[in-house]
Amino acid sequence: MDMVFRATSALKLMFEVPKSMKKHMELLPKTGFVQAQSSFSAQLKFLPRKSLYQDAPEYFDPETGVLEVPLAIHVADQVGINLKLFHGIVSA
């Protein structure tokens, strides 16, 4: 996941995966710093387990295999949360 920031000062970022998806995916790094007017890359590690449809039924449709997970990006000193939506199709 690549992100571009237009801020005029450095920012601290914190990445968060929904609690029910923590056994299946991870964002790395969990915390990072981005310099003013530059970009930042984070990696999404996705390792679905057989219990995915039981652990996160709100994000996964077992009939179609479609997975949609909101990933939160917290920016220090900002009130709101930035959400990125991860889309995937899980097959056997």
Jmol script that loads the backbone (N, CA, C; Angstrom):
load data "model"
ATOM      1  N   MET A   1       0.858  -1.143   0.000  1.00  0.00           N
ATOM      2  CA  MET A   1       0.000   0.000   0.000  1.00  0.00           C
ATOM      3  C   MET A   1       0.917   1.221   0.000  1.00  0.00           C
ATOM      4  N   ASP A   2       0.795   2.060  -1.008  1.00  0.00           N
ATOM      5  CA  ASP A   2       1.574   3.292  -1.098  1.00  0.00           C
ATOM      6  C   ASP A   2       0.665   4.474  -0.810  1.00  0.00           C
ATOM      7  N   MET A   3       1.178   5.414  -0.023  1.00  0.00           N
ATOM      8  CA  MET A   3       0.407   6.606   0.331  1.00  0.00           C
ATOM      9  C   MET A   3       1.269   7.836   0.083  1.00  0.00           C
ATOM     10  N   VAL A   4       0.651   8.893  -0.413  1.00  0.00           N
ATOM     11  CA  VAL A   4       1.351  10.155  -0.660  1.00  0.00           C
ATOM     12  C   VAL A   4       0.760  11.204   0.263  1.00  0.00           C
ATOM     13  N   PHE A   5       1.625  11.966   0.914  1.00  0.00           N
ATOM     14  CA  PHE A   5       1.187  12.983   1.863  1.00  0.00           C
ATOM     15  C   PHE A   5       1.621  14.362   1.391  1.00  0.00           C
ATOM     16  N   ARG A   6       0.726  15.318   1.504  1.00  0.00           N
ATOM     17  CA  ARG A   6       1.011  16.687   1.091  1.00  0.00           C
ATOM     18  C   ARG A   6       1.232  17.615   2.272  1.00  0.00           C
ATOM     19  N   ALA A   7       1.352  17.068   3.461  1.00  0.00           N
ATOM     20  CA  ALA A   7       1.543  17.875   4.668  1.00  0.00           C
ATOM     21  C   ALA A   7       2.877  18.609   4.595  1.00  0.00           C
ATOM     22  N   THR A   8       2.982  19.713   5.316  1.00  0.00           N
ATOM     23  CA  THR A   8       4.208  20.515   5.311  1.00  0.00           C
ATOM     24  C   THR A   8       5.128  20.167   6.472  1.00  0.00           C
ATOM     25  N   SER A   9       4.740  19.176   7.272  1.00  0.00           N
ATOM     26  CA  SER A   9       5.599  18.721   8.373  1.00  0.00           C
ATOM     27  C   SER A   9       5.535  17.195   8.446  1.00  0.00           C
ATOM     28  N   ALA A  10       6.477  16.618   9.161  1.00  0.00           N
ATOM     29  CA  ALA A  10       6.520  15.163   9.303  1.00  0.00           C
ATOM     30  C   ALA A  10       5.299  14.678  10.092  1.00  0.00           C
ATOM     31  N   LEU A  11       4.843  13.465   9.772  1.00  0.00           N
ATOM     32  CA  LEU A  11       3.665  12.901  10.426  1.00  0.00           C
ATOM     33  C   LEU A  11       3.972  11.519  10.981  1.00  0.00           C
ATOM     34  N   LYS A  12       3.355  11.208  12.113  1.00  0.00           N
ATOM     35  CA  LYS A  12       3.451   9.869  12.688  1.00  0.00           C
ATOM     36  C   LYS A  12       2.188   9.115  12.299  1.00  0.00           C
ATOM     37  N   LEU A  13       2.356   7.906  11.752  1.00  0.00           N
ATOM     38  CA  LEU A  13       1.235   7.085  11.309  1.00  0.00           C
ATOM     39  C   LEU A  13       1.156   5.815  12.145  1.00  0.00           C
ATOM     40  N   MET A  14      -0.064   5.390  12.439  1.00  0.00           N
ATOM     41  CA  MET A  14      -0.291   4.127  13.133  1.00  0.00           C
ATOM     42  C   MET A  14      -1.339   3.351  12.345  1.00  0.00           C
ATOM     43  N   PHE A  15      -1.038   2.110  12.027  1.00  0.00           N
ATOM     44  CA  PHE A  15      -1.914   1.279  11.220  1.00  0.00           C
ATOM     45  C   PHE A  15      -2.634   0.270  12.103  1.00  0.00           C
ATOM     46  N   GLU A  16      -3.909   0.012  11.770  1.00  0.00           N
ATOM     47  CA  GLU A  16      -4.703  -0.898  12.591  1.00  0.00           C
ATOM     48  C   GLU A  16      -5.605  -1.769  11.726  1.00  0.00           C
ATOM     49  N   VAL A  17      -5.609  -3.055  12.056  1.00  0.00           N
ATOM     50  CA  VAL A  17      -6.474  -4.044  11.418  1.00  0.00           C
ATOM     51  C   VAL A  17      -7.617  -4.324  12.394  1.00  0.00           C
ATOM     52  N   PRO A  18      -8.851  -4.517  11.910  1.00  0.00           N
ATOM     53  CA  PRO A  18      -9.952  -4.838  12.827  1.00  0.00           C
ATOM     54  C   PRO A  18      -9.621  -6.062  13.692  1.00  0.00           C
ATOM     55  N   LYS A  19     -10.104  -6.038  14.923  1.00  0.00           N
ATOM     56  CA  LYS A  19      -9.795  -7.088  15.891  1.00  0.00           C
ATOM     57  C   LYS A  19     -10.111  -8.493  15.369  1.00  0.00           C
ATOM     58  N   SER A  20     -11.237  -8.647  14.701  1.00  0.00           N
ATOM     59  CA  SER A  20     -11.631  -9.973  14.217  1.00  0.00           C
ATOM     60  C   SER A  20     -10.758 -10.485  13.071  1.00  0.00           C
ATOM     61  N   MET A  21      -9.944  -9.605  12.476  1.00  0.00           N
ATOM     62  CA  MET A  21      -9.083 -10.009  11.355  1.00  0.00           C
ATOM     63  C   MET A  21      -7.615 -10.159  11.754  1.00  0.00           C
ATOM     64  N   LYS A  22      -7.284  -9.929  13.014  1.00  0.00           N
ATOM     65  CA  LYS A  22      -5.877  -9.948  13.435  1.00  0.00           C
ATOM     66  C   LYS A  22      -5.200 -11.300  13.246  1.00  0.00           C
ATOM     67  N   LYS A  23      -5.962 -12.399  13.280  1.00  0.00           N
ATOM     68  CA  LYS A  23      -5.371 -13.720  13.055  1.00  0.00           C
ATOM     69  C   LYS A  23      -5.112 -13.976  11.574  1.00  0.00           C
ATOM     70  N   HIS A  24      -5.674 -13.142  10.704  1.00  0.00           N
ATOM     71  CA  HIS A  24      -5.616 -13.397   9.269  1.00  0.00           C
ATOM     72  C   HIS A  24      -4.802 -12.374   8.480  1.00  0.00           C
ATOM     73  N   MET A  25      -4.625 -11.190   9.032  1.00  0.00           N
ATOM     74  CA  MET A  25      -3.845 -10.174   8.310  1.00  0.00           C
ATOM     75  C   MET A  25      -3.115  -9.263   9.283  1.00  0.00           C
ATOM     76  N   GLU A  26      -2.070  -8.640   8.751  1.00  0.00           N
ATOM     77  CA  GLU A  26      -1.226  -7.756   9.547  1.00  0.00           C
ATOM     78  C   GLU A  26      -0.692  -6.649   8.640  1.00  0.00           C
ATOM     79  N   LEU A  27      -0.655  -5.441   9.151  1.00  0.00           N
ATOM     80  CA  LEU A  27      -0.047  -4.319   8.420  1.00  0.00           C
ATOM     81  C   LEU A  27       1.329  -4.056   9.010  1.00  0.00           C
ATOM     82  N   LEU A  28       2.327  -3.982   8.146  1.00  0.00           N
ATOM     83  CA  LEU A  28       3.697  -3.737   8.601  1.00  0.00           C
ATOM     84  C   LEU A  28       4.263  -2.513   7.906  1.00  0.00           C
ATOM     85  N   PRO A  29       4.880  -1.611   8.583  1.00  0.00           N
ATOM     86  CA  PRO A  29       5.054  -1.559  10.033  1.00  0.00           C
ATOM     87  C   PRO A  29       3.757  -1.121  10.716  1.00  0.00           C
ATOM     88  N   LYS A  30       3.664  -1.349  12.019  1.00  0.00           N
ATOM     89  CA  LYS A  30       2.475  -0.935  12.767  1.00  0.00           C
ATOM     90  C   LYS A  30       2.488   0.580  12.998  1.00  0.00           C
ATOM     91  N   THR A  31       3.682   1.140  13.091  1.00  0.00           N
ATOM     92  CA  THR A  31       3.857   2.582  13.287  1.00  0.00           C
ATOM     93  C   THR A  31       4.960   3.055  12.356  1.00  0.00           C
ATOM     94  N   GLY A  32       4.790   4.250  11.797  1.00  0.00           N
ATOM     95  CA  GLY A  32       5.810   4.794  10.909  1.00  0.00           C
ATOM     96  C   GLY A  32       5.785   6.304  10.889  1.00  0.00           C
ATOM     97  N   PHE A  33       6.829   6.876  10.347  1.00  0.00           N
ATOM     98  CA  PHE A  33       6.934   8.318  10.196  1.00  0.00           C
ATOM     99  C   PHE A  33       7.127   8.643   8.730  1.00  0.00           C
ATOM    100  N   VAL A  34       6.423   9.664   8.253  1.00  0.00           N
ATOM    101  CA  VAL A  34       6.568  10.083   6.869  1.00  0.00           C
ATOM    102  C   VAL A  34       7.008  11.543   6.872  1.00  0.00           C
ATOM    103  N   GLN A  35       7.978  11.844   6.041  1.00  0.00           N
ATOM    104  CA  GLN A  35       8.476  13.210   5.946  1.00  0.00           C
ATOM    105  C   GLN A  35       7.500  14.081   5.165  1.00  0.00           C
ATOM    106  N   ALA A  36       7.650  15.384   5.310  1.00  0.00           N
ATOM    107  CA  ALA A  36       6.772  16.341   4.639  1.00  0.00           C
ATOM    108  C   ALA A  36       6.809  16.143   3.127  1.00  0.00           C
ATOM    109  N   GLN A  37       5.637  16.165   2.514  1.00  0.00           N
ATOM    110  CA  GLN A  37       5.448  16.068   1.075  1.00  0.00           C
ATOM    111  C   GLN A  37       6.202  14.893   0.447  1.00  0.00           C
ATOM    112  N   SER A  38       6.053  13.735   1.061  1.00  0.00           N
ATOM    113  CA  SER A  38       6.691  12.542   0.514  1.00  0.00           C
ATOM    114  C   SER A  38       5.723  11.363   0.598  1.00  0.00           C
ATOM    115  N   SER A  39       6.194  10.197   0.264  1.00  0.00           N
ATOM    116  CA  SER A  39       5.329   9.023   0.255  1.00  0.00           C
ATOM    117  C   SER A  39       5.775   8.030   1.323  1.00  0.00           C
ATOM    118  N   PHE A  40       4.886   7.077   1.593  1.00  0.00           N
ATOM    119  CA  PHE A  40       5.149   6.053   2.601  1.00  0.00           C
ATOM    120  C   PHE A  40       4.566   4.741   2.094  1.00  0.00           C
ATOM    121  N   SER A  41       5.290   3.663   2.279  1.00  0.00           N
ATOM    122  CA  SER A  41       4.815   2.342   1.864  1.00  0.00           C
ATOM    123  C   SER A  41       4.628   1.455   3.083  1.00  0.00           C
ATOM    124  N   ALA A  42       3.537   0.728   3.079  1.00  0.00           N
ATOM    125  CA  ALA A  42       3.269  -0.256   4.121  1.00  0.00           C
ATOM    126  C   ALA A  42       2.925  -1.569   3.434  1.00  0.00           C
ATOM    127  N   GLN A  43       3.219  -2.672   4.095  1.00  0.00           N
ATOM    128  CA  GLN A  43       2.929  -3.988   3.544  1.00  0.00           C
ATOM    129  C   GLN A  43       1.754  -4.607   4.269  1.00  0.00           C
ATOM    130  N   LEU A  44       0.899  -5.256   3.509  1.00  0.00           N
ATOM    131  CA  LEU A  44      -0.213  -5.997   4.073  1.00  0.00           C
ATOM    132  C   LEU A  44       0.120  -7.478   3.969  1.00  0.00           C
ATOM    133  N   LYS A  45       0.214  -8.131   5.109  1.00  0.00           N
ATOM    134  CA  LYS A  45       0.487  -9.563   5.160  1.00  0.00           C
ATOM    135  C   LYS A  45      -0.850 -10.264   5.366  1.00  0.00           C
ATOM    136  N   PHE A  46      -1.283 -11.030   4.376  1.00  0.00           N
ATOM    137  CA  PHE A  46      -2.587 -11.681   4.416  1.00  0.00           C
ATOM    138  C   PHE A  46      -2.409 -13.188   4.398  1.00  0.00           C
ATOM    139  N   LEU A  47      -2.758 -13.838   5.496  1.00  0.00           N
ATOM    140  CA  LEU A  47      -2.660 -15.282   5.622  1.00  0.00           C
ATOM    141  C   LEU A  47      -3.993 -15.820   6.126  1.00  0.00           C
ATOM    142  N   PRO A  48      -4.961 -16.020   5.221  1.00  0.00           N
ATOM    143  CA  PRO A  48      -6.281 -16.480   5.669  1.00  0.00           C
ATOM    144  C   PRO A  48      -6.229 -17.904   6.212  1.00  0.00           C
ATOM    145  N   ARG A  49      -6.903 -18.095   7.313  1.00  0.00           N
ATOM    146  CA  ARG A  49      -7.020 -19.420   7.905  1.00  0.00           C
ATOM    147  C   ARG A  49      -8.410 -19.978   7.613  1.00  0.00           C
ATOM    148  N   LYS A  50      -8.593 -21.249   7.868  1.00  0.00           N
ATOM    149  CA  LYS A  50      -9.888 -21.878   7.596  1.00  0.00           C
ATOM    150  C   LYS A  50     -11.007 -21.272   8.426  1.00  0.00           C
ATOM    151  N   SER A  51     -10.676 -20.639   9.537  1.00  0.00           N
ATOM    152  CA  SER A  51     -11.677 -20.053  10.426  1.00  0.00           C
ATOM    153  C   SER A  51     -12.079 -18.633  10.022  1.00  0.00           C
ATOM    154  N   LEU A  52     -11.652 -18.171   8.851  1.00  0.00           N
ATOM    155  CA  LEU A  52     -11.926 -16.794   8.427  1.00  0.00           C
ATOM    156  C   LEU A  52     -13.411 -16.466   8.455  1.00  0.00           C
ATOM    157  N   TYR A  53     -14.236 -17.322   7.889  1.00  0.00           N
ATOM    158  CA  TYR A  53     -15.666 -17.008   7.832  1.00  0.00           C
ATOM    159  C   TYR A  53     -16.323 -17.031   9.213  1.00  0.00           C
ATOM    160  N   GLN A  54     -15.746 -17.755  10.164  1.00  0.00           N
ATOM    161  CA  GLN A  54     -16.275 -17.762  11.528  1.00  0.00           C
ATOM    162  C   GLN A  54     -15.756 -16.568  12.325  1.00  0.00           C
ATOM    163  N   ASP A  55     -14.497 -16.212  12.116  1.00  0.00           N
ATOM    164  CA  ASP A  55     -13.876 -15.117  12.864  1.00  0.00           C
ATOM    165  C   ASP A  55     -14.379 -13.750  12.439  1.00  0.00           C
ATOM    166  N   ALA A  56     -14.657 -13.579  11.158  1.00  0.00           N
ATOM    167  CA  ALA A  56     -15.007 -12.249  10.637  1.00  0.00           C
ATOM    168  C   ALA A  56     -16.167 -12.317   9.649  1.00  0.00           C
ATOM    169  N   PRO A  57     -17.347 -12.768  10.089  1.00  0.00           N
ATOM    170  CA  PRO A  57     -18.470 -12.873   9.147  1.00  0.00           C
ATOM    171  C   PRO A  57     -18.925 -11.511   8.614  1.00  0.00           C
ATOM    172  N   GLU A  58     -18.627 -10.433   9.335  1.00  0.00           N
ATOM    173  CA  GLU A  58     -19.029  -9.108   8.869  1.00  0.00           C
ATOM    174  C   GLU A  58     -18.198  -8.627   7.679  1.00  0.00           C
ATOM    175  N   TYR A  59     -17.048  -9.249   7.442  1.00  0.00           N
ATOM    176  CA  TYR A  59     -16.172  -8.835   6.344  1.00  0.00           C
ATOM    177  C   TYR A  59     -16.097  -9.863   5.216  1.00  0.00           C
ATOM    178  N   PHE A  60     -16.476 -11.116   5.495  1.00  0.00           N
ATOM    179  CA  PHE A  60     -16.273 -12.190   4.537  1.00  0.00           C
ATOM    180  C   PHE A  60     -17.591 -12.868   4.178  1.00  0.00           C
ATOM    181  N   ASP A  61     -17.812 -13.049   2.875  1.00  0.00           N
ATOM    182  CA  ASP A  61     -18.984 -13.757   2.384  1.00  0.00           C
ATOM    183  C   ASP A  61     -18.522 -15.138   1.892  1.00  0.00           C
ATOM    184  N   PRO A  62     -18.829 -16.219   2.638  1.00  0.00           N
ATOM    185  CA  PRO A  62     -18.327 -17.542   2.250  1.00  0.00           C
ATOM    186  C   PRO A  62     -18.913 -18.067   0.938  1.00  0.00           C
ATOM    187  N   GLU A  63     -20.063 -17.581   0.534  1.00  0.00           N
ATOM    188  CA  GLU A  63     -20.669 -18.049  -0.719  1.00  0.00           C
ATOM    189  C   GLU A  63     -19.919 -17.539  -1.944  1.00  0.00           C
ATOM    190  N   THR A  64     -19.505 -16.283  -1.914  1.00  0.00           N
ATOM    191  CA  THR A  64     -18.800 -15.695  -3.060  1.00  0.00           C
ATOM    192  C   THR A  64     -17.288 -15.672  -2.867  1.00  0.00           C
ATOM    193  N   GLY A  65     -16.824 -15.784  -1.619  1.00  0.00           N
ATOM    194  CA  GLY A  65     -15.394 -15.699  -1.326  1.00  0.00           C
ATOM    195  C   GLY A  65     -14.882 -14.274  -1.268  1.00  0.00           C
ATOM    196  N   VAL A  66     -15.779 -13.290  -1.322  1.00  0.00           N
ATOM    197  CA  VAL A  66     -15.373 -11.878  -1.322  1.00  0.00           C
ATOM    198  C   VAL A  66     -15.074 -11.423   0.110  1.00  0.00           C
ATOM    199  N   LEU A  67     -13.951 -10.750   0.254  1.00  0.00           N
ATOM    200  CA  LEU A  67     -13.512 -10.207   1.535  1.00  0.00           C
ATOM    201  C   LEU A  67     -13.342  -8.700   1.386  1.00  0.00           C
ATOM    202  N   GLU A  68     -13.949  -7.931   2.280  1.00  0.00           N
ATOM    203  CA  GLU A  68     -13.804  -6.470   2.299  1.00  0.00           C
ATOM    204  C   GLU A  68     -13.526  -6.058   3.733  1.00  0.00           C
ATOM    205  N   VAL A  69     -12.318  -5.539   3.975  1.00  0.00           N
ATOM    206  CA  VAL A  69     -11.887  -5.197   5.324  1.00  0.00           C
ATOM    207  C   VAL A  69     -11.444  -3.742   5.372  1.00  0.00           C
ATOM    208  N   PRO A  70     -11.997  -2.939   6.297  1.00  0.00           N
ATOM    209  CA  PRO A  70     -11.521  -1.568   6.463  1.00  0.00           C
ATOM    210  C   PRO A  70     -10.232  -1.556   7.295  1.00  0.00           C
ATOM    211  N   LEU A  71      -9.205  -0.914   6.784  1.00  0.00           N
ATOM    212  CA  LEU A  71      -7.933  -0.778   7.485  1.00  0.00           C
ATOM    213  C   LEU A  71      -7.801   0.669   7.944  1.00  0.00           C
ATOM    214  N   ALA A  72      -7.548   0.865   9.226  1.00  0.00           N
ATOM    215  CA  ALA A  72      -7.491   2.212   9.791  1.00  0.00           C
ATOM    216  C   ALA A  72      -6.059   2.742   9.770  1.00  0.00           C
ATOM    217  N   ILE A  73      -5.940   4.009   9.389  1.00  0.00           N
ATOM    218  CA  ILE A  73      -4.657   4.716   9.438  1.00  0.00           C
ATOM    219  C   ILE A  73      -4.864   5.927  10.335  1.00  0.00           C
ATOM    220  N   HIS A  74      -4.237   5.894  11.502  1.00  0.00           N
ATOM    221  CA  HIS A  74      -4.328   7.003  12.451  1.00  0.00           C
ATOM    222  C   HIS A  74      -3.136   7.917  12.202  1.00  0.00           C
ATOM    223  N   VAL A  75      -3.407   9.205  12.026  1.00  0.00           N
ATOM    224  CA  VAL A  75      -2.355  10.193  11.844  1.00  0.00           C
ATOM    225  C   VAL A  75      -2.299  11.023  13.124  1.00  0.00           C
ATOM    226  N   ALA A  76      -1.123  11.083  13.735  1.00  0.00           N
ATOM    227  CA  ALA A  76      -0.970  11.819  14.986  1.00  0.00           C
ATOM    228  C   ALA A  76      -1.410  13.269  14.818  1.00  0.00           C
ATOM    229  N   ASP A  77      -2.060  13.806  15.830  1.00  0.00           N
ATOM    230  CA  ASP A  77      -2.541  15.192  15.871  1.00  0.00           C
ATOM    231  C   ASP A  77      -3.696  15.460  14.909  1.00  0.00           C
ATOM    232  N   GLN A  78      -4.303  14.407  14.374  1.00  0.00           N
ATOM    233  CA  GLN A  78      -5.504  14.576  13.552  1.00  0.00           C
ATOM    234  C   GLN A  78      -6.658  13.873  14.244  1.00  0.00           C
ATOM    235  N   VAL A  79      -7.827  14.492  14.207  1.00  0.00           N
ATOM    236  CA  VAL A  79      -8.986  13.960  14.909  1.00  0.00           C
ATOM    237  C   VAL A  79      -9.560  12.734  14.219  1.00  0.00           C
ATOM    238  N   GLY A  80      -9.703  12.778  12.918  1.00  0.00           N
ATOM    239  CA  GLY A  80     -10.345  11.697  12.171  1.00  0.00           C
ATOM    240  C   GLY A  80      -9.420  10.522  11.912  1.00  0.00           C
ATOM    241  N   ILE A  81     -10.043   9.433  11.488  1.00  0.00           N
ATOM    242  CA  ILE A  81      -9.318   8.227  11.106  1.00  0.00           C
ATOM    243  C   ILE A  81      -9.458   8.067   9.595  1.00  0.00           C
ATOM    244  N   ASN A  82      -8.368   7.764   8.937  1.00  0.00           N
ATOM    245  CA  ASN A  82      -8.398   7.486   7.507  1.00  0.00           C
ATOM    246  C   ASN A  82      -8.622   5.990   7.326  1.00  0.00           C
ATOM    247  N   LEU A  83      -9.597   5.636   6.508  1.00  0.00           N
ATOM    248  CA  LEU A  83      -9.875   4.230   6.251  1.00  0.00           C
ATOM    249  C   LEU A  83      -9.541   3.878   4.807  1.00  0.00           C
ATOM    250  N   LYS A  84      -8.868   2.769   4.636  1.00  0.00           N
ATOM    251  CA  LYS A  84      -8.611   2.195   3.317  1.00  0.00           C
ATOM    252  C   LYS A  84      -9.323   0.857   3.303  1.00  0.00           C
ATOM    253  N   LEU A  85     -10.005   0.562   2.229  1.00  0.00           N
ATOM    254  CA  LEU A  85     -10.763  -0.679   2.144  1.00  0.00           C
ATOM    255  C   LEU A  85      -9.973  -1.713   1.353  1.00  0.00           C
ATOM    256  N   PHE A  86      -9.685  -2.837   1.991  1.00  0.00           N
ATOM    257  CA  PHE A  86      -8.996  -3.948   1.347  1.00  0.00           C
ATOM    258  C   PHE A  86     -10.041  -4.859   0.736  1.00  0.00           C
ATOM    259  N   HIS A  87      -9.905  -5.149  -0.558  1.00  0.00           N
ATOM    260  CA  HIS A  87     -10.816  -6.043  -1.274  1.00  0.00           C
ATOM    261  C   HIS A  87     -10.031  -7.273  -1.724  1.00  0.00           C
ATOM    262  N   GLY A  88     -10.641  -8.417  -1.578  1.00  0.00           N
ATOM    263  CA  GLY A  88      -9.992  -9.638  -2.036  1.00  0.00           C
ATOM    264  C   GLY A  88     -11.004 -10.738  -2.285  1.00  0.00           C
ATOM    265  N   ILE A  89     -10.583 -11.727  -3.045  1.00  0.00           N
ATOM    266  CA  ILE A  89     -11.388 -12.921  -3.269  1.00  0.00           C
ATOM    267  C   ILE A  89     -10.576 -14.100  -2.757  1.00  0.00           C
ATOM    268  N   VAL A  90     -11.142 -14.824  -1.816  1.00  0.00           N
ATOM    269  CA  VAL A  90     -10.469 -15.952  -1.200  1.00  0.00           C
ATOM    270  C   VAL A  90     -10.980 -17.230  -1.864  1.00  0.00           C
ATOM    271  N   SER A  91     -10.054 -18.019  -2.371  1.00  0.00           N
ATOM    272  CA  SER A  91     -10.434 -19.286  -3.014  1.00  0.00           C
ATOM    273  C   SER A  91      -9.669 -20.426  -2.352  1.00  0.00           C
ATOM    274  N   ALA A  92     -10.097 -21.622  -2.596  1.00  0.00           N
ATOM    275  CA  ALA A  92      -9.467 -22.803  -1.969  1.00  0.00           C
ATOM    276  C   ALA A  92      -8.153 -23.122  -2.630  1.00  0.00           C
TER     277      ALA A  92
END
end "model"
wireframe off; spacefill off
backbone 0.3
color backbone group
